[in-house]
């Protein structure tokens, strides 16, 4: 299969376009124009290709598109958005899942293209606890898993209990829509026993949405020793669960509060 560096072709055309029009637009205008030019390039006929970038990929079947992606990555030919968009427009998930066991680049592109499709969520969970997966990819995995958290809550609880990526597992559990007393108890235990990460655990309770957490949240926000950041996150959690807290608090000596006030505009003050 012939591989085309469509991004390289676009860059060459863009360089010439900018040279001819350098005085017409300022920097912010160029930031708006360039994505539009790139999109338009997808429908521009290229003589050496015999087609437009979008037209070229539209003629390939699902398997050929995924093979093209792998070939681009293996031969270090830039992967264009036109190829990615073509794959995303098909139901190619089953063809992409094997790439999750491939090279680092293949895994990253596969996760990007599969997204939160339920067929890949359990595989994502396996990858999440693998020592071979880097932090950036793990964050992408978690973002997608959270969209379908109910598919893997049992695995999340099991991983949490054996100490595997516990913070990620808490985040995933907090996005479960199906109510589970065990998950609620875990989230509450972490909230009560990890004071150094209070805002994060408050946000997990808010995301989980169980009103039974309100009493504990209200007790905590009423404590005199909490910081302004903790207060704000606790207040958000309380309000998201349908509660209210109206007591006046003075955080004028809190460093973060002082920093925020120092950066407020006159209108905001």
KOLDO-485743 format. One record per residue (C-alpha): residue number from 0; residue in three letters; chain; x, y, z. Coordinates in pm, whole numbers, plus 50000, padded with zeros to 5 digits. Layout:
// residues N
NUM, ALA, A, X, Y, Z .
...
END
This chain:
// residues 269
0, UNK, A, 50000, 50000, 50000 .
1, UNK, A, 50128, 50344, 49906 .
2, UNK, A, 50175, 50571, 50207 .
3, UNK, A, 50128, 50944, 50167 .
4, UNK, A, 50255, 51211, 50402 .
5, UNK, A, 49951, 51434, 50367 .
6, UNK, A, 50058, 51645, 50665 .
7, UNK, A, 50393, 51709, 50500 .
8, UNK, A, 50216, 51810, 50179 .
9, UNK, A, 49992, 52045, 50374 .
10, UNK, A, 50288, 52199, 50557 .
11, UNK, A, 50457, 52275, 50226 .
12, UNK, A, 50144, 52445, 50092 .
13, UNK, A, 50092, 52628, 50422 .
14, UNK, A, 50447, 52763, 50421 .
15, UNK, A, 50394, 52908, 50077 .
16, UNK, A, 50053, 53048, 50171 .
17, UNK, A, 50193, 53217, 50481 .
18, UNK, A, 50481, 53363, 50279 .
19, UNK, A, 50238, 53522, 50035 .
20, UNK, A, 49996, 53643, 50303 .
21, UNK, A, 50222, 53717, 50600 .
22, UNK, A, 50108, 54078, 50625 .
23, UNK, A, 49736, 54007, 50608 .
24, UNK, A, 49680, 53835, 50945 .
25, UNK, A, 49805, 53863, 51300 .
26, UNK, A, 49905, 53567, 51516 .
27, UNK, A, 49560, 53503, 51664 .
28, UNK, A, 49400, 53520, 51320 .
29, UNK, A, 49648, 53266, 51185 .
30, UNK, A, 49552, 53033, 51473 .
31, UNK, A, 49194, 53040, 51345 .
32, UNK, A, 49280, 53021, 50977 .
33, UNK, A, 49525, 52728, 50977 .
34, UNK, A, 49277, 52463, 51105 .
35, UNK, A, 49029, 52576, 50838 .
36, UNK, A, 49298, 52548, 50570 .
37, UNK, A, 49385, 52199, 50694 .
38, UNK, A, 49023, 52089, 50678 .
39, UNK, A, 48990, 52233, 50329 .
40, UNK, A, 49308, 52052, 50224 .
41, UNK, A, 49131, 51722, 50294 .
42, UNK, A, 48911, 51788, 49992 .
43, UNK, A, 49186, 51927, 49769 .
44, UNK, A, 49282, 51720, 49464 .
45, UNK, A, 49648, 51618, 49464 .
46, UNK, A, 49783, 51522, 49125 .
47, UNK, A, 50054, 51289, 49259 .
48, UNK, A, 49791, 51097, 49457 .
49, UNK, A, 49519, 51107, 49196 .
50, UNK, A, 49264, 51195, 49460 .
51, UNK, A, 49195, 51415, 49761 .
52, UNK, A, 49322, 51298, 50104 .
53, UNK, A, 48965, 51225, 50215 .
54, UNK, A, 48883, 51060, 49884 .
55, UNK, A, 49192, 50839, 49902 .
56, UNK, A, 49100, 50699, 50241 .
57, UNK, A, 48730, 50667, 50160 .
58, UNK, A, 48819, 50404, 49899 .
59, UNK, A, 48992, 50179, 50154 .
60, UNK, A, 48801, 49920, 50353 .
61, UNK, A, 48819, 49898, 50733 .
62, UNK, A, 49106, 49651, 50738 .
63, UNK, A, 49308, 49851, 50487 .
64, UNK, A, 49267, 50166, 50693 .
65, UNK, A, 49397, 49998, 51008 .
66, UNK, A, 49685, 49842, 50812 .
67, UNK, A, 49765, 50187, 50675 .
68, UNK, A, 49777, 50325, 51029 .
69, UNK, A, 50016, 50052, 51141 .
70, UNK, A, 50234, 50104, 50833 .
71, UNK, A, 50253, 50478, 50897 .
72, UNK, A, 50362, 50416, 51255 .
73, UNK, A, 50612, 50143, 51166 .
74, UNK, A, 50774, 50350, 50890 .
75, UNK, A, 50754, 50674, 51086 .
76, UNK, A, 50534, 50847, 50829 .
77, UNK, A, 50316, 51113, 51000 .
78, UNK, A, 49957, 51001, 51062 .
79, UNK, A, 49717, 51264, 50930 .
80, UNK, A, 49383, 51357, 51078 .
81, UNK, A, 49233, 51248, 50747 .
82, UNK, A, 49336, 50888, 50816 .
83, UNK, A, 49219, 50906, 51177 .
84, UNK, A, 48884, 51053, 51075 .
85, UNK, A, 48837, 50782, 50815 .
86, UNK, A, 48894, 50510, 51077 .
87, UNK, A, 48667, 50682, 51328 .
88, UNK, A, 48390, 50694, 51068 .
89, UNK, A, 48390, 50312, 51048 .
90, UNK, A, 48310, 50043, 51303 .
91, UNK, A, 48671, 49930, 51322 .
92, UNK, A, 48694, 49868, 51696 .
93, UNK, A, 48749, 49492, 51667 .
94, UNK, A, 49034, 49557, 51423 .
95, UNK, A, 49190, 49818, 51651 .
96, UNK, A, 49177, 49618, 51976 .
97, UNK, A, 49480, 49399, 51879 .
98, UNK, A, 49685, 49721, 51855 .
99, UNK, A, 49639, 49762, 52231 .
100, UNK, A, 49904, 49487, 52263 .
101, UNK, A, 50132, 49652, 52009 .
102, UNK, A, 50397, 49922, 52020 .
103, UNK, A, 50362, 50230, 52237 .
104, UNK, A, 50250, 50436, 51937 .
105, UNK, A, 50000, 50171, 51830 .
106, UNK, A, 49851, 50157, 52179 .
107, UNK, A, 49818, 50534, 52196 .
108, UNK, A, 49649, 50562, 51857 .
109, UNK, A, 49423, 50265, 51931 .
110, UNK, A, 49300, 50420, 52256 .
111, UNK, A, 49246, 50753, 52081 .
112, UNK, A, 49046, 50593, 51801 .
113, UNK, A, 48851, 50340, 52008 .
114, UNK, A, 48760, 50588, 52281 .
115, UNK, A, 48513, 50461, 52538 .
116, UNK, A, 48362, 50184, 52326 .
117, UNK, A, 48242, 49917, 52566 .
118, UNK, A, 48419, 49640, 52376 .
119, UNK, A, 48757, 49771, 52490 .
120, UNK, A, 48687, 49871, 52851 .
121, UNK, A, 48792, 49545, 53016 .
122, UNK, A, 49113, 49544, 52812 .
123, UNK, A, 49174, 49903, 52923 .
124, UNK, A, 49148, 49790, 53285 .
125, UNK, A, 49409, 49522, 53225 .
126, UNK, A, 49639, 49780, 53067 .
127, UNK, A, 49584, 50024, 53351 .
128, UNK, A, 49756, 49801, 53605 .
129, UNK, A, 50040, 49704, 53371 .
130, UNK, A, 50389, 49836, 53456 .
131, UNK, A, 50456, 49871, 53083 .
132, UNK, A, 50201, 50153, 53040 .
133, UNK, A, 50314, 50512, 53093 .
134, UNK, A, 50135, 50778, 53293 .
135, UNK, A, 49995, 50979, 53001 .
136, UNK, A, 49841, 50672, 52842 .
137, UNK, A, 49705, 50560, 53181 .
138, UNK, A, 49529, 50895, 53215 .
139, UNK, A, 49372, 50844, 52873 .
140, UNK, A, 49266, 50494, 52970 .
141, UNK, A, 49102, 50619, 53290 .
142, UNK, A, 48919, 50898, 53106 .
143, UNK, A, 48764, 50640, 52874 .
144, UNK, A, 48696, 50380, 53142 .
145, UNK, A, 48506, 50636, 53349 .
146, UNK, A, 48257, 50672, 53064 .
147, UNK, A, 48162, 50305, 53105 .
148, UNK, A, 48261, 50250, 53468 .
149, UNK, A, 47974, 50011, 53543 .
150, UNK, A, 48129, 49756, 53307 .
151, UNK, A, 48433, 49716, 53532 .
152, UNK, A, 48332, 49808, 53888 .
153, UNK, A, 48403, 49455, 54011 .
154, UNK, A, 48756, 49474, 53867 .
155, UNK, A, 48802, 49823, 54014 .
156, UNK, A, 48708, 49703, 54363 .
157, UNK, A, 48932, 49397, 54332 .
158, UNK, A, 49229, 49605, 54213 .
159, UNK, A, 49172, 49859, 54490 .
160, UNK, A, 49164, 49590, 54757 .
161, UNK, A, 49494, 49443, 54643 .
162, UNK, A, 49657, 49785, 54615 .
163, UNK, A, 49682, 49810, 54235 .
164, UNK, A, 49657, 50171, 54110 .
165, UNK, A, 49425, 50259, 54400 .
166, UNK, A, 49375, 50624, 54310 .
167, UNK, A, 49273, 50536, 53956 .
168, UNK, A, 49039, 50269, 54091 .
169, UNK, A, 48874, 50518, 54328 .
170, UNK, A, 48821, 50757, 54041 .
171, UNK, A, 48664, 50482, 53830 .
172, UNK, A, 48443, 50358, 54113 .
173, UNK, A, 48318, 50711, 54173 .
174, UNK, A, 48178, 50720, 53819 .
175, UNK, A, 47965, 50411, 53862 .
176, UNK, A, 47598, 50478, 53797 .
177, UNK, A, 47478, 50154, 53957 .
178, UNK, A, 47466, 50198, 54336 .
179, UNK, A, 47679, 49957, 54536 .
180, UNK, A, 47716, 49972, 54915 .
181, UNK, A, 48071, 49838, 54896 .
182, UNK, A, 48181, 50119, 54663 .
183, UNK, A, 48012, 50377, 54882 .
184, UNK, A, 48186, 50240, 55191 .
185, UNK, A, 48525, 50249, 55016 .
186, UNK, A, 48478, 50609, 54903 .
187, UNK, A, 48363, 50712, 55251 .
188, UNK, A, 48655, 50534, 55418 .
189, UNK, A, 48906, 50712, 55195 .
190, UNK, A, 48735, 51046, 55263 .
191, UNK, A, 48759, 50993, 55638 .
192, UNK, A, 49111, 50849, 55655 .
193, UNK, A, 49308, 51048, 55397 .
194, UNK, A, 49305, 51411, 55516 .
195, UNK, A, 49596, 51506, 55289 .
196, UNK, A, 49378, 51449, 54982 .
197, UNK, A, 49047, 51575, 55116 .
198, UNK, A, 48942, 51778, 54806 .
199, UNK, A, 48999, 51482, 54577 .
200, UNK, A, 48798, 51242, 54792 .
201, UNK, A, 48519, 51498, 54828 .
202, UNK, A, 48505, 51520, 54449 .
203, UNK, A, 48474, 51141, 54429 .
204, UNK, A, 48175, 51147, 54666 .
205, UNK, A, 48020, 51423, 54458 .
206, UNK, A, 48071, 51223, 54137 .
207, UNK, A, 47924, 50909, 54293 .
208, UNK, A, 47612, 51102, 54387 .
209, UNK, A, 47499, 50912, 54698 .
210, UNK, A, 47317, 51151, 54932 .
211, UNK, A, 47418, 50942, 55233 .
212, UNK, A, 47754, 51121, 55219 .
213, UNK, A, 47595, 51459, 55301 .
214, UNK, A, 47612, 51435, 55681 .
215, UNK, A, 47981, 51352, 55674 .
216, UNK, A, 48054, 51628, 55424 .
217, UNK, A, 47863, 51882, 55633 .
218, UNK, A, 48050, 51781, 55947 .
219, UNK, A, 48384, 51816, 55771 .
220, UNK, A, 48313, 52155, 55613 .
221, UNK, A, 48217, 52291, 55954 .
222, UNK, A, 48559, 52213, 56100 .
223, UNK, A, 48768, 52521, 56176 .
224, UNK, A, 49097, 52383, 56051 .
225, UNK, A, 49007, 52325, 55685 .
226, UNK, A, 49178, 52524, 55412 .
227, UNK, A, 49004, 52743, 55156 .
228, UNK, A, 49067, 52486, 54880 .
229, UNK, A, 48915, 52212, 55096 .
230, UNK, A, 48621, 52435, 55180 .
231, UNK, A, 48546, 52507, 54813 .
232, UNK, A, 48561, 52140, 54711 .
233, UNK, A, 48348, 52034, 55007 .
234, UNK, A, 48094, 52301, 54924 .
235, UNK, A, 48076, 52185, 54563 .
236, UNK, A, 48025, 51827, 54678 .
237, UNK, A, 47752, 51925, 54923 .
238, UNK, A, 47565, 52130, 54666 .
239, UNK, A, 47598, 51859, 54399 .
240, UNK, A, 47428, 51616, 54640 .
241, UNK, A, 47142, 51858, 54702 .
242, UNK, A, 47262, 51996, 55034 .
243, UNK, A, 47336, 52351, 55148 .
244, UNK, A, 47589, 52515, 55376 .
245, UNK, A, 47537, 52883, 55456 .
246, UNK, A, 47766, 52946, 55753 .
247, UNK, A, 47996, 53247, 55705 .
248, UNK, A, 48363, 53150, 55709 .
249, UNK, A, 48673, 53368, 55728 .
250, UNK, A, 48962, 53251, 55509 .
251, UNK, A, 49141, 53586, 55493 .
252, UNK, A, 49457, 53435, 55642 .
253, UNK, A, 49458, 53138, 55403 .
254, UNK, A, 49752, 53167, 55155 .
255, UNK, A, 49555, 53032, 54859 .
256, UNK, A, 49263, 53263, 54933 .
257, UNK, A, 49504, 53557, 54948 .
258, UNK, A, 49657, 53454, 54616 .
259, UNK, A, 49316, 53437, 54449 .
260, UNK, A, 49218, 53776, 54584 .
261, UNK, A, 49546, 53927, 54464 .
262, UNK, A, 49473, 53812, 54109 .
263, UNK, A, 49109, 53918, 54095 .
264, UNK, A, 49024, 54196, 53852 .
265, UNK, A, 48881, 54518, 54000 .
266, UNK, A, 48539, 54427, 53859 .
267, UNK, A, 48552, 54083, 54027 .
268, UNK, A, 48639, 54241, 54362 .
END
